[in-house]
Amino acid sequence: SLSLGSHFRRAVCNLPPRPSPSKSQSCLLDFAIPMAELRYNSRGVPFGPLVAAAVCGFKLEPKEDPVLKASAPPVLTLPSKDEIAGNQAILRYIARCSKSATLYGEDALTAMHVDEVLDFSAANLVPGPNFETVCTRLNDYLSLRTYFGDSQVTIADLYVWGVLQGLPIWAKFQKSPQLPHLIRWYSHCCVLPEFSKVINAYDARKKKHTAMAAKSSAKSGTGSSVAGELLLPGAEMGKVVTRFPPEPSGYLHIGHAKAALLNAHFAKTYKGKLIVRFDDTNPSKEKDEFVENILTDIATLGIKYDQLTYTSDYFDALLKQAELLIKAGVLYADDTPVEQMREERMAMIESKRRGRSVEENLELWKEMVSGSEVGLTNCMRFKLNMKDNNGCMRDPVAYRCNLTPHHRTGTKYKVYPTYDCACPYVDAHEGVTHALRTSEYKDREAQYYWILEAHQKVRKQLPKVQIWDYARLSFQYTVLSKRKLTWFVDTGRVEGWNDPRFPTVQGVVRRGMTIQALQEFMVSQGASKNVTLQEWDKIWSINKRIIDPVCPRHTAISTDARVPMTLTNGPDEPEVMIVPRHKKYPGAGDKATTKSSKLWLEQVDAQAVAEGEEVTLMDWGNCFIRKIVKSADGTITALEGELNPTGDFKKTKLKLTWLADIPDVVDLQLQDFGYLITKPKPEEEDEFENLVNPNTKFESSAVGDANMRTLQKGDIIQLERKGYFIVDAPLLRPGKPIVLLSIPDGRVAKK
């Protein structure tokens, strides 16, 4: 029998050693046993065993047990009523029961290392003064390893990850420059499917902490960030209403994505309500196309809203509101030419029309509503303070005429409220408690509150609204202005609003950005109100960390720079071998790789080899380069090699990608992109058109392995030694190549 001392409450006998089970235990190994029960205290979730069970298909029923003390280890109760206590022992049991998953490693040596890590971690990885020292030792161990079991996830990884996941103190060290390997390993584990499912299902600690912090924030009346969680001032659980108010004059860009995700975050955190409201007050710019695509983008971001509205839903009410405001002496009609009005506002000069009587203003308002010739020359302005140092307070326009048919209401209306006039009213009318705005509009806060109070004075039932501002998102070499983005579209410099060079949601997703990376990046911005110029490298690095552990690997050779290679002892006829699409992620499946005596290599690889040198052909084995044929200009035109079946790939310097010279290869078009503008941070005085980059799209041809025939649009892959790509156009018919778009990996940014 196998003794585990205090880990067993009743003896469990005859557990076989890994990895050589006897036939008599096949029933156990196939999990043809009733479900086991895993009991734990809510403050000690057994993350490691939960993931192990998911990996192996082990039948497990997790159950919170209030009787167990917070410091008590989890207990696995088997159908035989035998009990195993503690994460370490439970993991060992599940690993030994597993028939297919190699959670103890592939061989005895790996199993020994797994046990060493388990024993060390169980004894030392606990909160206390030595926690950082223990993390440093684990970090050093991982410096040359992907996992604690070297090349694959084992129970050593599950144990260490599970402990860190459950320790609040670990959050303090997750950005430590002293632990790069441990942090890299931990972050990688978190995005693996089985790990992430367990995190989402069982890590209630963060949610509970957020809720408690939110209640604290509501009581104190201050908004802040606690342990990375954003909080709203004056928020009450269950009563928060936020709104995301896009203008349907373009597609959502990455800055809008931050606004949408923040509003959704607060509504969810406080168990409140999210309103998506289209600010459709300017018919000259708005289209149904933009409405439809904005809704598509919101769905792409994974945002679920509670109510969909339009400012145009309230046009009748806002026109009635105008009459009340005129009668209250708050609005006046002004026919001052636009340029003159702008100059007067800059110079703090009151309009000559400011002193018009209420009766005269009402008459002119009727002319505006009817869209008459006289009405079209006027606008309605708020009567604030033309001497205010804040330019936003110098009598802003409240209503103006526009005869352009509206995308929803057609020609019903001839006069429309401005955003500044409509937004405070509709916010209050819809019960919005917190209006989120970027800090660039800080000067407009006073105007918002003044206009809201003006609406409230003539319509007493309108509630208060609180503004919460956050940092605007800006990126180097990027314009987020809708006017400038529209210019790129209208002048044909991009394919459309979903062009992979565009900073729109559809553009970056088409380029290969995952929604998880977008969300993680937005959260990483925290509650800072400082506007900073971000580099694209950071968000693409996050994206790489998410896609690299799971995306399939394929091979491509450049069409214009390839070299034929003949293997003198290669197979007489093409042979097919089955290899993993991703060596470290079985979920990616397998692929068929054809071996042949005639291969294609990259010209750059051919230039790097020397006669007599031993190299490794990836996924095949070693070979010696016996002959190199060059043209007069030094270009290599052919190679001859000899397979070395006993060669050691660890001893070769060059690892080469290759493809068999067979008809089954597929044609590829590889596309890469540069920035649309040439200056990191355009200034106001810059002539925008002078900053436009004339060369931003780069195409090259290649051939890829036959497995790529089954790729679908949107699939993300890695081309070995070339980088990450997303399928923009799959193989639909002969003669049309598969189009792959290069996904930046955060290391090099093209200017």
C-alpha positions in Angstrom: 0.0 0.0 0.0 1.0 3.6 -0.6 1.2 5.6 2.7 0.5 9.4 2.6 0.5 9.8 6.3 -1.9 12.5 7.6 -3.2 13.1 4.1 -5.4 10.1 4.3 -8.1 9.8 6.9 -8.7 6.2 5.8 -6.2 4.1 3.8 -6.4 4.1 0.1 -4.5 1.0 -1.1 -2.7 -0.1 -4.2 -2.5 3.2 -6.1 -0.2 2.4 -9.1 2.9 4.4 -9.7 2.9 6.6 -12.8 3.2 6.0 -15.7 2.8 2.2 -15.9 -0.6 1.1 -14.6 -1.6 -2.5 -14.6 -4.5 -3.8 -16.7 -6.4 -4.5 -13.5 -6.7 -0.8 -12.8 -8.2 0.1 -16.2 -11.6 0.7 -14.7 -10.1 3.3 -12.3 -8.0 4.9 -15.1 -11.0 5.3 -17.4 -12.9 7.0 -14.5 -15.6 4.4 -14.7 -16.3 5.3 -11.0 -19.0 7.4 -9.3 -18.4 11.1 -8.8 -16.1 12.2 -5.9 -16.9 15.1 -3.7 -14.4 18.0 -3.1 -15.2 20.0 0.0 -13.5 23.3 0.8 -13.9 26.5 2.8 -14.9 29.4 0.6 -11.7 31.2 1.6 -9.6 28.4 0.4 -10.7 27.4 -3.1 -8.7 24.4 -4.3 -7.8 25.9 -7.7 -5.2 23.3 -8.6 -7.4 20.2 -8.1 -10.3 21.9 -9.9 -8.1 22.5 -13.0 -6.6 19.0 -12.8 -10.1 17.5 -12.8 -11.0 19.6 -15.8 -7.9 18.5 -17.7 -8.4 14.8 -16.9 -12.1 14.6 -17.1 -12.1 13.4 -13.5 -15.7 13.3 -12.1 -15.7 15.9 -9.3 -18.5 17.6 -7.4 -17.1 20.8 -5.7 -18.9 21.9 -2.6 -18.3 24.8 -0.2 -18.4 23.4 3.4 -19.1 26.0 6.1 -18.1 23.5 8.7 -14.5 23.5 7.5 -12.3 26.1 9.1 -10.8 28.8 6.8 -7.3 27.3 7.5 -8.4 23.7 6.8 -7.2 22.0 3.7 -9.7 20.8 1.0 -11.0 17.3 1.4 -11.7 14.8 -1.5 -14.2 12.2 -0.5 -14.2 9.1 -2.8 -17.2 6.9 -3.5 -15.6 4.4 -1.1 -15.9 7.0 1.6 -12.1 7.2 1.8 -10.9 10.8 2.2 -7.8 12.6 0.9 -7.0 16.0 2.5 -4.8 18.8 1.1 -4.2 20.1 -2.4 -0.9 18.3 -2.8 -2.3 14.8 -2.0 -5.4 15.4 -4.1 -3.4 16.5 -7.1 -1.2 13.4 -6.8 -4.3 11.2 -6.6 -5.9 12.7 -9.7 -2.6 12.5 -11.7 -2.2 8.8 -10.9 -5.8 8.2 -11.9 -5.4 9.9 -15.2 -5.0 7.6 -18.2 -4.5 10.2 -21.0 -3.2 13.4 -19.3 0.5 13.3 -18.4 0.2 15.4 -15.3 3.2 13.6 -13.7 5.3 14.1 -16.8 6.3 11.7 -19.6 9.1 9.9 -17.7 10.5 9.1 -14.3 13.0 11.9 -14.3 10.3 14.5 -14.9 8.2 12.9 -12.2 11.1 13.3 -9.8 11.4 17.0 -10.6 7.6 17.4 -10.2 7.8 15.8 -6.7 10.7 18.1 -5.8 8.7 21.2 -6.7 5.6 19.9 -5.0 7.4 19.1 -1.7 9.3 22.4 -1.8 6.2 24.5 -2.5 4.0 22.7 0.0 6.5 23.4 2.7 7.5 27.0 1.8 4.9 28.7 -0.5 2.9 30.4 2.3 2.3 34.0 3.3 5.0 35.4 5.5 8.4 37.2 5.6 9.9 34.5 3.3 7.2 34.6 0.6 9.3 36.8 -1.8 12.4 34.6 -1.3 10.4 31.5 -2.2 8.9 33.2 -5.2 12.5 34.2 -6.3 13.6 30.5 -6.1 10.6 29.4 -8.2 11.4 32.2 -10.6 15.0 31.0 -11.0 13.8 27.5 -11.6 11.6 28.7 -14.4 14.3 30.8 -16.1 15.0 28.0 -18.7 11.7 26.2 -18.5 8.2 26.8 -19.9 6.6 24.8 -17.0 7.8 23.3 -13.8 7.6 20.0 -15.6 9.8 21.4 -18.4 7.7 21.0 -21.5 4.1 20.6 -20.4 1.7 21.3 -17.5 2.1 19.0 -14.6 0.6 18.9 -11.1 3.6 20.9 -9.9 2.3 23.8 -12.1 -1.2 23.2 -10.9 -0.2 23.3 -7.2 2.0 26.4 -7.4 -0.5 28.2 -9.7 -3.4 27.3 -7.4 -1.6 28.5 -4.3 -0.7 31.9 -5.9 -4.2 32.3 -7.3 -5.7 32.0 -3.8 -3.2 34.3 -2.0 -4.0 38.0 -1.9 -0.4 38.8 -1.2 0.5 37.5 -4.7 -1.2 40.6 -6.3 1.6 42.7 -4.7 4.3 40.8 -6.7 2.6 40.4 -10.1 4.4 43.4 -11.6 7.8 42.8 -9.8 10.8 43.2 -12.2 12.5 40.6 -10.0 10.2 37.8 -11.0 9.9 37.9 -14.8 9.9 34.1 -15.3 7.4 33.3 -12.6 5.1 36.1 -13.8 5.4 35.0 -17.4 4.5 31.4 -16.4 1.6 32.5 -14.2 0.1 34.8 -16.8 0.4 32.1 -19.4 -1.4 29.5 -17.2 -4.2 32.0 -16.6 -5.1 32.1 -20.3 -5.1 28.4 -20.9 -8.7 27.3 -21.4 -9.0 24.9 -18.4 -7.4 27.5 -16.1 -9.5 30.4 -17.2 -12.7 28.5 -16.8 -11.9 27.7 -13.2 -10.9 31.3 -12.6 -14.2 32.6 -13.9 -16.2 30.0 -12.0 -14.5 30.0 -8.6 -12.5 33.1 -8.0 -15.2 35.0 -6.2 -12.7 36.8 -4.0 -12.2 39.6 -6.5 -15.9 40.0 -7.0 -16.6 40.1 -3.2 -13.7 42.6 -2.7 -15.1 44.8 -5.5 -18.6 44.8 -4.0 -17.3 45.6 -0.5 -15.1 48.4 -1.9 -18.0 49.7 -3.9 -20.2 49.9 -0.8 -17.3 51.7 1.0 -17.0 54.2 -1.9 -20.7 54.8 -1.9 -20.7 55.7 1.9 -17.6 57.9 1.6 -18.8 59.6 -1.6 -15.4 59.5 -3.3 -14.5 57.7 -6.4 -11.1 55.9 -6.6 -9.3 52.7 -7.4 -8.9 50.0 -4.8 -6.6 47.1 -5.6 -7.1 47.9 -9.3 -10.9 48.1 -9.1 -12.5 51.3 -10.3 -15.0 52.9 -8.0 -17.7 55.5 -8.6 -18.3 58.4 -6.1 -21.7 58.3 -4.4 -22.7 55.0 -6.0 -25.4 52.9 -4.4 -25.6 49.2 -5.1 -28.5 48.4 -7.4 -29.2 52.0 -8.3 -26.3 53.0 -10.6 -27.3 53.9 -14.2 -24.6 54.6 -16.8 -24.9 55.4 -20.4 -22.7 55.0 -23.5 -23.8 57.7 -26.0 -22.0 57.2 -29.4 -22.8 59.6 -32.3 -23.8 57.5 -35.4 -21.3 59.4 -37.6 -18.7 56.7 -37.9 -17.6 53.3 -36.5 -16.4 52.8 -32.9 -12.7 53.4 -32.4 -10.5 52.1 -29.6 -11.1 55.2 -27.6 -14.9 54.6 -27.8 -14.2 51.0 -26.7 -12.7 52.3 -23.5 -15.8 54.4 -22.8 -18.2 51.6 -23.6 -16.3 49.1 -21.4 -16.0 51.5 -18.5 -19.7 52.2 -18.6 -20.5 48.5 -18.8 -18.0 47.8 -16.0 -19.7 50.2 -13.5 -23.2 49.0 -14.4 -22.1 45.4 -13.7 -20.1 46.2 -10.6 -22.9 48.0 -8.9 -25.6 45.7 -10.2 -27.1 48.6 -12.1 -28.2 49.5 -15.6 -26.4 50.3 -18.8 -28.1 52.4 -21.5 -26.8 52.6 -25.0 -28.0 55.9 -26.4 -27.3 57.2 -29.9 -26.6 60.9 -29.9 -28.3 61.6 -33.3 -28.7 65.4 -33.1 -26.8 66.2 -36.3 -28.5 64.8 -39.4 -25.7 66.0 -41.7 -23.3 63.4 -40.3 -25.5 60.4 -39.3 -26.3 57.2 -41.2 -28.2 54.0 -40.4 -25.0 52.2 -41.5 -23.1 53.7 -38.6 -25.9 52.7 -36.1 -25.9 49.1 -37.3 -22.1 48.8 -37.2 -21.8 50.5 -33.7 -24.3 47.9 -32.4 -22.2 45.2 -34.0 -19.1 46.7 -32.3 -20.8 46.8 -29.0 -21.7 43.1 -29.4 -18.1 42.3 -30.4 -16.8 43.9 -27.2 -19.1 41.5 -25.3 -21.1 44.3 -23.8 -24.7 43.6 -22.9 -26.9 46.7 -22.4 -30.2 47.0 -20.6 -31.8 49.7 -22.8 -31.3 51.1 -26.3 -32.4 54.7 -26.9 -31.9 57.6 -29.3 -31.7 61.3 -28.5 -34.2 61.6 -31.4 -36.7 59.8 -29.2 -36.9 63.0 -27.2 -37.0 65.6 -30.0 -40.6 66.6 -29.2 -39.8 67.0 -25.5 -36.7 69.0 -26.3 -38.6 71.4 -28.6 -41.2 72.0 -25.7 -38.2 72.4 -23.4 -36.9 75.2 -25.6 -40.1 77.2 -25.3 -39.9 76.9 -21.5 -36.3 78.0 -21.5 -37.1 81.0 -23.7 -39.9 82.0 -21.4 -37.5 81.7 -18.4 -35.1 84.1 -20.2 -32.5 81.4 -20.5 -32.4 81.3 -24.4 -32.1 84.0 -27.0 -32.2 83.9 -30.8 -29.1 85.1 -32.6 -28.5 85.6 -36.3 -24.8 86.6 -35.9 -22.7 84.9 -38.7 -20.8 81.9 -37.5 -17.3 83.3 -37.9 -18.3 86.6 -36.2 -19.9 84.6 -33.4 -16.7 82.6 -32.9 -14.6 85.8 -32.8 -16.9 87.4 -30.3 -16.8 84.4 -28.0 -13.0 84.4 -28.1 -13.0 88.2 -27.4 -15.7 87.9 -24.6 -17.9 90.3 -26.6 -21.7 89.9 -26.1 -23.9 89.5 -29.1 -26.0 92.4 -30.2 -29.0 90.1 -30.1 -28.5 89.1 -26.5 -31.0 91.6 -25.2 -33.9 90.5 -27.3 -37.2 90.2 -25.5 -38.9 86.9 -24.6 -41.7 87.7 -27.1 -39.2 88.3 -30.0 -37.3 85.2 -29.1 -40.5 83.1 -29.2 -41.4 84.5 -32.6 -38.0 83.7 -34.0 -38.2 80.2 -32.4 -41.4 79.6 -34.4 -39.6 80.6 -37.5 -36.8 78.1 -36.7 -39.2 75.3 -36.0 -40.9 75.9 -39.4 -37.6 76.1 -41.2 -38.4 79.5 -42.8 -35.9 81.7 -44.5 -35.7 83.9 -41.4 -35.5 80.9 -39.1 -32.6 79.4 -41.0 -30.5 82.5 -40.3 -31.0 82.1 -36.5 -29.8 79.8 -33.7 -30.8 79.7 -30.1 -28.1 80.4 -27.5 -27.9 79.9 -23.8 -27.5 83.1 -21.9 -24.6 82.3 -19.5 -21.7 84.6 -19.0 -19.7 86.0 -21.9 -17.0 87.3 -19.5 -16.3 83.8 -18.1 -12.6 82.8 -18.3 -14.0 79.3 -19.3 -14.8 79.7 -23.0 -17.4 76.9 -22.8 -19.5 79.2 -20.6 -19.7 82.0 -23.2 -23.3 81.5 -24.5 -23.0 78.2 -26.3 -25.5 77.3 -29.0 -28.5 75.3 -27.8 -30.6 74.8 -31.0 -29.8 75.3 -34.7 -31.7 74.6 -38.0 -30.8 71.9 -40.4 -32.9 70.9 -43.4 -30.9 67.6 -44.1 -33.3 64.6 -43.7 -32.7 62.8 -40.4 -31.8 59.1 -40.6 -34.8 58.2 -38.3 -37.2 61.1 -38.4 -36.8 62.2 -42.1 -37.9 65.8 -42.7 -40.3 66.0 -39.7 -38.0 68.4 -37.8 -36.2 71.5 -39.1 -34.5 72.5 -35.9 -32.3 70.2 -33.7 -30.8 70.5 -30.2 -27.0 70.6 -29.9 -25.3 67.8 -27.9 -24.5 70.3 -25.1 -28.2 71.1 -24.8 -29.7 67.7 -25.2 -27.3 65.5 -23.3 -27.9 66.8 -19.7 -31.7 66.8 -20.3 -31.8 63.2 -21.7 -29.3 62.0 -19.0 -31.6 63.3 -16.3 -34.8 62.1 -18.0 -33.5 58.6 -18.4 -32.4 58.4 -14.8 -28.6 58.3 -15.5 -26.8 58.6 -12.1 -23.3 58.9 -13.4 -22.2 60.4 -16.7 -18.7 59.3 -17.7 -16.7 61.7 -19.8 -13.0 61.9 -20.8 -10.9 64.4 -18.9 -10.3 66.4 -22.1 -13.9 67.7 -21.5 -13.1 68.9 -17.9 -13.7 72.5 -19.0 -17.2 71.5 -20.1 -18.3 70.1 -16.7 -19.4 73.5 -15.5 -21.4 74.0 -18.7 -23.0 70.6 -18.3 -24.1 71.3 -14.7 -25.4 74.9 -15.6 -27.5 73.6 -18.5 -28.8 70.7 -16.4 -29.9 73.1 -13.7 -31.5 75.3 -16.3 -33.6 72.3 -17.5 -34.4 71.4 -13.9 -35.7 74.9 -13.2 -38.4 74.6 -15.8 -39.0 70.9 -15.3 -38.7 70.3 -11.6 -38.9 66.5 -11.7 -35.6 66.0 -13.5 -33.0 64.4 -11.1 -29.4 65.2 -10.6 -26.6 63.6 -12.6 -23.0 63.2 -11.5 -20.1 63.4 -13.9 -17.1 61.1 -13.5 -14.2 61.8 -15.8 -11.4 59.5 -16.9 -8.3 59.7 -19.1 -8.8 59.8 -22.8 -7.0 57.1 -24.7 -4.4 58.3 -27.2 -1.9 56.3 -29.3 1.3 57.2 -31.1 1.0 57.6 -34.9 -2.7 57.4 -34.6 -5.7 59.8 -35.2 -8.9 59.1 -33.4 -10.8 62.2 -34.8 -13.8 61.1 -36.7 -13.4 63.9 -39.1 -9.9 62.7 -40.0 -10.8 59.1 -40.1 -13.7 60.0 -42.4 -11.2 61.8 -44.6 -9.1 58.6 -45.0 -12.3 56.7 -46.0 -13.6 59.3 -48.3 -10.3 59.8 -50.1 -9.8 56.0 -50.7 -6.6 55.8 -48.7 -8.1 52.9 -46.7 -10.6 50.2 -47.7 -13.2 51.4 -45.3 -13.9 51.8 -41.6 -12.9 48.2 -40.9 -9.5 48.6 -42.6 -6.8 46.7 -40.6 -4.8 50.0 -40.4 -7.7 51.8 -38.7 -7.9 52.2 -34.9 -11.6 51.2 -35.1 -12.9 48.2 -33.2 -13.5 46.5 -36.4 -10.1 47.5 -37.7 -8.1 46.2 -34.8 -10.2 43.0 -34.5 -9.7 42.3 -38.2 -6.0 42.8 -37.7 -6.0 40.1 -35.0 -6.7 41.8 -31.7 -8.6 39.7 -29.3 -11.4 41.1 -27.2 -9.8 39.7 -24.1 -6.6 41.8 -24.9 -8.7 44.9 -25.5 -10.5 44.4 -22.2 -7.3 43.6 -20.2 -5.6 46.7 -21.7 -8.5 49.0 -20.7 -8.5 47.6 -17.2 -4.7 48.1 -16.9 -5.3 51.9 -17.5 -6.8 52.0 -14.0 -8.5 55.2 -12.6 -5.8 57.6 -13.8 -7.1 60.9 -15.1 -3.8 61.8 -16.7 -3.9 61.8 -20.5 -0.9 59.9 -21.8 0.3 58.9 -25.3 0.3 55.2 -25.4 2.5 53.0 -27.6 0.7 50.2 -29.6 3.4 47.8 -28.4 1.8 47.4 -25.0 -1.6 46.3 -26.2 -0.2 44.0 -28.9 2.1 42.4 -26.3 -1.0 41.6 -24.2 -2.6 40.2 -27.3 0.4 38.0 -28.0 0.4 36.6 -24.5 -3.2 35.5 -25.1 -2.9 34.0 -28.5 0.6 32.4 -28.3 -0.3 29.6 -25.9 -3.2 28.3 -28.0 -2.8 29.3 -31.7 -1.9 26.5 -34.2 1.5 26.5 -35.9 1.8 26.3 -39.6 4.6 26.6 -42.2 5.0 29.0 -45.1 7.9 29.6 -47.6 8.2 32.8 -49.6 7.4 32.3 -53.3 9.9 34.9 -54.6 12.8 33.8 -52.4 12.8 30.0 -52.1 15.5 27.5 -52.7 15.0 23.8 -53.8 16.7 21.2 -51.6 17.3 17.6 -52.5 17.8 15.0 -49.8 19.9 12.2 -51.2 18.6 9.7 -48.7 15.1 11.1 -48.4 12.0 9.0 -48.9 11.4 7.6 -52.4 7.8 8.6 -52.3 6.2 11.4 -50.2 5.4 10.2 -46.6 2.9 11.7 -44.2 3.5 12.1 -40.5 1.0 13.4 -37.9 2.4 16.1 -35.6 0.8 18.5 -33.1 -0.4 21.9 -34.4 1.0 23.3 -31.1 3.5 21.2 -29.2 2.4 22.7 -25.8 -1.3 22.9 -26.4 -3.0 19.6 -27.3 -6.3 21.5 -27.8 -5.0 22.8 -31.1 -5.2 19.3 -32.6 -2.9 17.6 -35.1 -1.8 18.3 -38.6 -0.4 16.1 -41.4 3.1 17.0 -42.5 4.5 15.5 -45.7 8.1 14.4 -45.9 9.8 14.2 -49.3 13.2 14.0 -50.9 12.5 17.3 -52.6 11.9 20.3 -50.3 11.6 24.1 -50.4 13.6 26.3 -48.0 13.8 30.1 -47.6 16.6 31.9 -49.4 17.6 33.6 -46.2 18.1 30.2 -44.5 20.0 28.9 -47.5 22.3 31.9 -47.2 22.9 31.1 -43.6 24.1 27.4 -44.0 27.5 26.1 -44.9 28.6 23.0 -46.7 29.2 20.2 -44.2 27.0 21.9 -41.5 24.5 19.9 -39.6 21.1 21.6 -39.3 17.6 20.7 -38.0 14.6 20.4 -40.2 11.8 21.4 -37.9 9.3 18.6 -37.0 11.5 16.1 -38.9 15.1 15.7 -37.8 18.7 16.6 -38.6 20.5 16.7 -41.9 23.9 17.6 -43.3 24.3 20.2 -46.0 26.4 18.5 -48.6 26.3 20.9 -51.5 25.4 24.5 -52.1 24.8 25.8 -55.7 25.1 29.5 -56.4 24.5 31.8 -59.3 27.0 34.3 -60.6 25.6 37.0 -58.3 25.9 34.8 -55.2 22.2 33.9 -55.0 21.8 30.3 -53.9 19.9 28.3 -56.5 19.9 24.8 -55.0 21.0 22.8 -51.9 21.8 19.1 -51.5 21.5 17.4 -48.1 21.7 14.1 -46.3 19.4 13.1 -43.5 21.1 12.2 -40.2 18.5 10.1 -38.3 20.7 9.9 -35.2 21.4 13.6 -35.0 20.6 15.6 -31.9 18.6 18.7 -32.5 19.9 20.2 -29.3 23.4 20.4 -30.8 22.5 22.2 -34.1 22.7 26.0 -34.4 20.1 26.4 -37.2 16.5 25.2 -37.0 15.0 25.5 -40.5 11.4 25.7 -41.7 10.7 23.7 -44.9 7.9 22.4 -47.1 7.8 19.4 -49.3 7.7 20.2 -53.0 4.3 18.7 -53.7 1.1 20.0 -55.4 -0.9 20.1 -52.2 0.7 23.3 -50.9 -1.6 26.3 -50.9 -0.9 29.8 -52.2 -0.8 32.6 -49.7 -0.8 36.4 -49.8 0.8 37.8 -46.7 -0.1 41.4 -45.8 1.7 43.7 -43.4 0.9 47.3 -42.5 2.5 50.6 -41.4 1.1 53.6 -39.5 -1.2 55.9 -41.5 0.6 59.0 -40.3 4.3 59.7 -39.9 4.4 61.7 -36.7 4.0 60.1 -33.2 2.0 63.1 -31.8 0.5 65.5 -34.3 0.2 69.1 -33.1 -2.6 71.5 -33.6 -0.6 73.6 -36.0 0.4 70.6 -38.2 -1.0 70.4 -41.7 -2.7 67.0 -41.3 -2.4 66.0 -45.0 1.4 66.5 -44.8 1.6 63.8 -42.1 -0.1 61.1 -44.2 2.1 58.1 -44.8 2.0 57.3 -48.5 3.2 53.6 -48.1 1.3 51.7 -45.4 0.4 48.3 -47.0 3.0 45.6 -47.9 2.1 42.4 -49.7 4.2 39.3 -50.4 3.5 35.9 -51.8 4.2 32.5 -50.2 3.1 28.9 -50.2 1.8 27.2 -47.1 1.3 23.7 -45.8 -1.8 21.8 -47.0 -3.4 21.9 -43.6 -4.1 25.6 -44.1 -6.8 24.6 -46.7 -9.3 24.2 -43.8 -8.6 27.6 -42.2 -11.6 29.9 -41.8 -11.9 33.7 -41.8 -10.9 35.0 -38.4 -8.7 32.0 -37.5 -5.4 33.1 -35.8 -2.3 31.1 -36.5 1.5 31.4 -36.2 3.6 30.8 -39.2 6.8 29.3 -37.8 9.6 31.8 -37.7 7.5 34.4 -39.5 5.0 35.6 -36.8 1.3 35.6 -36.0 -1.3 36.0 -38.7 -5.1 36.2 -38.9 -7.0 34.7 -41.8 -8.7 37.6 -43.7 -9.8 35.5 -46.7 -9.8 31.7 -46.6 -9.3 29.4 -49.5 -12.6 29.6 -51.5 -11.6 28.6 -55.0 -8.5 27.6 -57.0 -6.4 30.5 -58.2 -7.3 32.7 -55.2 -4.7 32.7 -52.4 -5.5 32.6 -48.7 -5.0 36.2 -47.4 -3.2 36.4 -44.1 -2.8 39.7 -42.2 0.3 40.1 -40.0 -0.5 40.5 -36.3 2.0 42.7 -34.4 3.6 41.0 -31.4 4.5 44.1 -29.5 8.3 43.9 -30.3 8.5 46.0 -33.5 6.2 48.8 -34.5 6.3 49.8 -38.2 6.4 53.5 -38.8 
